[in-house]
Amino acid sequence: MSYDILIIGGGIFGMATAVTLQQRGWRTAVLDPGPLPHPLAASTDISKVIRMEYGPDEQYMAMVEESLVGWRQWNESLGPFFHEIGVTMFTQELMAPGGFEYESYQMLLKRGHHPERLNVDEISRRFPAWKPGAFVDGFYHAQGGYAESGRVISALLAEAQRLGADVLTGQTVNEIVREGGRVTAVRTEEGHTFTAGHVVVAAGTWTHLLLPELAPAMKSTGHPVFHLKPAQPELFTAPDFVVFTADIARSGWYGFPLHPGEGVVKIANHGIGQRLHPRDDERVVTAQDEQNFRAFLAATFPALADAPIVYTRRCLYCDTLDEHFWIDRHPAITGLTVAAGGSGHGFKFAPVLGNLIADAVEGRANPWLPKFRWRALASQTTGEEASRHHG
Ligand SMILES: Cc1cc2nc3c(=O)[nH]c(=O)nc-3n(C[C@H](O)[C@H](O)[C@H](O)COP(=O)(O)OP(=O)(O)OC[C@H]3O[C@@H](n4cnc5c(N)ncnc54)[C@H](O)[C@@H]3O)c2cc1C
């Protein structure tokens, strides 16, 4: 089979790209081992945070501003799967210059948004699930919330097919074929060959397995996710409880209100994570993870301290060393683009990812792309994503 553009990977980077490339008139196919949404994919989950807050990083906030317009439109045309209930970002000490919450708050004001700063008493009164006095400052911002990410993948898959794309599961790419300096085809473990004028590698945390030259710049890290069954579900329901970060840059902890369909409260940790091989290593949440989690609950949400954990998952990031995405054409091989490096924060940009990646494929100028260009990252490069807990 021959296509204009082949996309390796049916996660959010791949699926959003397929929709946009079809809209731009390209004949595309998405290849994935499947089923889709893939159970091990980072994009497959009950919820992902959609937040504007990125500390002092103005480009990410601008990208989310535009993404929010897209999420609201997708809710009408493809959803609903985006819950705009707002976010709370609280701190255990007063917000201070240089801190993620303080810099985010200042950037929101600078860009004309209206976050509500809350003190210790207002936090207790408005959000009674939080342990009184434990968090003393922060804000509520009405814009943002969460998206049901697995459902988003299914909806975009259907939209890509409606626009004429082939979405081919049962296809695990194991070779990118080059003739001279140009990519001409891919081969799969299942014995098939697909030819195309251009190939997009959007294989998430598996990307550096397909392109080993990227291994020095990106790694797979595993992060714990917990689902709890609250004894008082009403306490964890919006508007009394919304998407939250709990001094996230210093603790890693963040979470969601009671999920309307699943009936659980999901909480996870956005920290350093555990270095893992995406295919060969087991993905488990350890007893130590659970102990850390219980300590966090006892100190933050007393009503959840003893709640039963009904599900756990260790989910993998495609972590670039600087934690910025990797979206660019290969500098030396024609007909090859990489779109990966979500680094634990890529999903919220879904409505703008398609255009961003399609512009990279077509070689079109895009003011946001330089941040994600093909780049040399020294081994001692440190992460720059402001909400990430770096230990
Ligand atoms: C625990 C966790 C929590 C997160 N929370 C948030 C959040 O709250 N907000 C947010 O914005 N972001 C969040 N993220 C980040 C976000 O989920 C990712 O950035 C995004 O989903 C990455 O999408 P992707 O398409 O690059 O990768 P994936 O979704 O992992 O998709 C990659 C696809 O490639 C396929 N594939 C792999 N190898 C091959 C091959 N050889 N051939 C064919 N197909 C292949 C896989 O089957 C898979 O379907 C979180 C991530 C994790 C892990």
The ligand as an SDF file (V2000), in Angstrom:
LIG
                    3D

 53 58  0  0  0  0  0  0  0  0999 V2000
    1.0150    9.1680   34.0330 C   0  0  0  0  0  0  0  0  0  0  0  0
    0.8840   10.2280   32.9960 C   0  0  0  0  0  0  0  0  0  0  0  0
    0.1080   11.3310   33.2720 C   0  0  0  0  0  0  0  0  0  0  0  0
    0.0150   12.3690   32.3450 C   0  0  0  0  0  0  0  0  0  0  0  0
   -0.7800   13.4320   32.6480 N   0  0  0  0  0  0  0  0  0  0  0  0
   -0.9040   14.4300   31.7430 C   0  0  0  0  0  0  0  0  0  0  0  0
   -1.7750   15.5120   32.0160 C   0  0  0  0  0  0  0  0  0  0  0  0
   -2.4430   15.5340   33.0670 O   0  0  0  0  0  0  0  0  0  0  0  0
   -1.8670   16.5040   31.0870 N   0  0  0  0  0  0  0  0  0  0  0  0
   -1.1470   16.4830   29.9200 C   0  0  0  0  0  0  0  0  0  0  0  0
   -1.2440   17.4350   29.1540 O   0  0  0  0  0  0  0  0  0  0  0  0
   -0.3080   15.4580   29.6260 N   0  0  0  0  0  0  0  0  0  0  0  0
   -0.1820   14.4380   30.5110 C   0  0  0  0  0  0  0  0  0  0  0  0
    0.6310   13.3840   30.2400 N   0  0  0  0  0  0  0  0  0  0  0  0
    1.4320   13.3940   29.0060 C   0  0  0  0  0  0  0  0  0  0  0  0
    0.6470   12.9270   27.8220 C   0  0  0  0  0  0  0  0  0  0  0  0
   -0.1410   11.8270   28.1610 O   0  0  0  0  0  0  0  0  0  0  0  0
    1.6220   12.5960   26.7030 C   0  0  0  0  0  0  0  0  0  0  0  0
    2.4790   13.6770   26.4560 O   0  0  0  0  0  0  0  0  0  0  0  0
    0.9110   12.2190   25.4010 C   0  0  0  0  0  0  0  0  0  0  0  0
   -0.1860   11.4120   25.6360 O   0  0  0  0  0  0  0  0  0  0  0  0
    1.9100   11.5430   24.4790 C   0  0  0  0  0  0  0  0  0  0  0  0
    1.2540   11.1410   23.3160 O   0  0  0  0  0  0  0  0  0  0  0  0
    2.0190   10.3290   22.1940 P   0  0  0  0  0  0  0  0  0  0  0  0
    1.0900   10.2430   21.0450 O   0  0  0  0  0  0  0  0  0  0  0  0
    3.3620   10.9350   21.9770 O   0  0  0  0  0  0  0  0  0  0  0  0
    2.3490    8.9090   22.8370 O   0  0  0  0  0  0  0  0  0  0  0  0
    1.3980    7.6840   23.2060 P   0  0  0  0  0  0  0  0  0  0  0  0
    0.0730    8.1280   23.6210 O   0  0  0  0  0  0  0  0  0  0  0  0
    2.1620    6.8370   24.1370 O   0  0  0  0  0  0  0  0  0  0  0  0
    1.1870    6.9190   21.8130 O   0  0  0  0  0  0  0  0  0  0  0  0
    2.2400    6.2860   21.1500 C   0  0  0  0  0  0  0  0  0  0  0  0
    1.6310    5.2330   20.2290 C   0  0  0  0  0  0  0  0  0  0  0  0
    2.6960    4.7040   19.4400 O   0  0  0  0  0  0  0  0  0  0  0  0
    2.4450    3.3400   19.2350 C   0  0  0  0  0  0  0  0  0  0  0  0
    3.6950    2.6780   18.8630 N   0  0  0  0  0  0  0  0  0  0  0  0
    4.7900    2.5130   19.6350 C   0  0  0  0  0  0  0  0  0  0  0  0
    5.7610    1.8410   18.9590 N   0  0  0  0  0  0  0  0  0  0  0  0
    5.2360    1.5840   17.7210 C   0  0  0  0  0  0  0  0  0  0  0  0
    5.7290    0.9210   16.5580 C   0  0  0  0  0  0  0  0  0  0  0  0
    6.9540    0.3560   16.5430 N   0  0  0  0  0  0  0  0  0  0  0  0
    4.9170    0.8270   15.4590 N   0  0  0  0  0  0  0  0  0  0  0  0
    3.6690    1.3760   15.4840 C   0  0  0  0  0  0  0  0  0  0  0  0
    3.1450    2.0380   16.5530 N   0  0  0  0  0  0  0  0  0  0  0  0
    3.9190    2.1350   17.6490 C   0  0  0  0  0  0  0  0  0  0  0  0
    1.8750    2.8650   20.5680 C   0  0  0  0  0  0  0  0  0  0  0  0
    1.1410    1.6650   20.4530 O   0  0  0  0  0  0  0  0  0  0  0  0
    0.9960    4.0590   20.9620 C   0  0  0  0  0  0  0  0  0  0  0  0
   -0.3430    3.8760   20.5610 O   0  0  0  0  0  0  0  0  0  0  0  0
    0.7220   12.3020   31.1260 C   0  0  0  0  0  0  0  0  0  0  0  0
    1.4700   11.1480   30.8090 C   0  0  0  0  0  0  0  0  0  0  0  0
    1.5520   10.1170   31.7300 C   0  0  0  0  0  0  0  0  0  0  0  0
    2.3650    8.9160   31.3730 C   0  0  0  0  0  0  0  0  0  0  0  0
  1  2  1  0
  2  3  1  0
  2 52  2  0
  3  4  2  0
  4  5  1  0
  4 50  1  0
  5  6  2  0
  6  7  1  0
  6 13  1  0
  7  8  2  0
  7  9  1  0
  9 10  1  0
 10 11  2  0
 10 12  1  0
 12 13  2  0
 13 14  1  0
 14 15  1  0
 14 50  1  0
 15 16  1  0
 16 17  1  0
 16 18  1  0
 18 19  1  0
 18 20  1  0
 20 21  1  0
 20 22  1  0
 22 23  1  0
 23 24  1  0
 24 25  2  0
 24 26  1  0
 24 27  1  0
 27 28  1  0
 28 29  2  0
 28 30  1  0
 28 31  1  0
 31 32  1  0
 32 33  1  0
 33 34  1  0
 33 48  1  0
 34 35  1  0
 35 36  1  0
 35 46  1  0
 36 37  1  0
 36 45  1  0
 37 38  2  0
 38 39  1  0
 39 40  1  0
 39 45  2  0
 40 41  1  0
 40 42  2  0
 42 43  1  0
 43 44  2  0
 44 45  1  0
 46 47  1  0
 46 48  1  0
 48 49  1  0
 50 51  2  0
 51 52  1  0
 52 53  1  0
M  END
$$$$
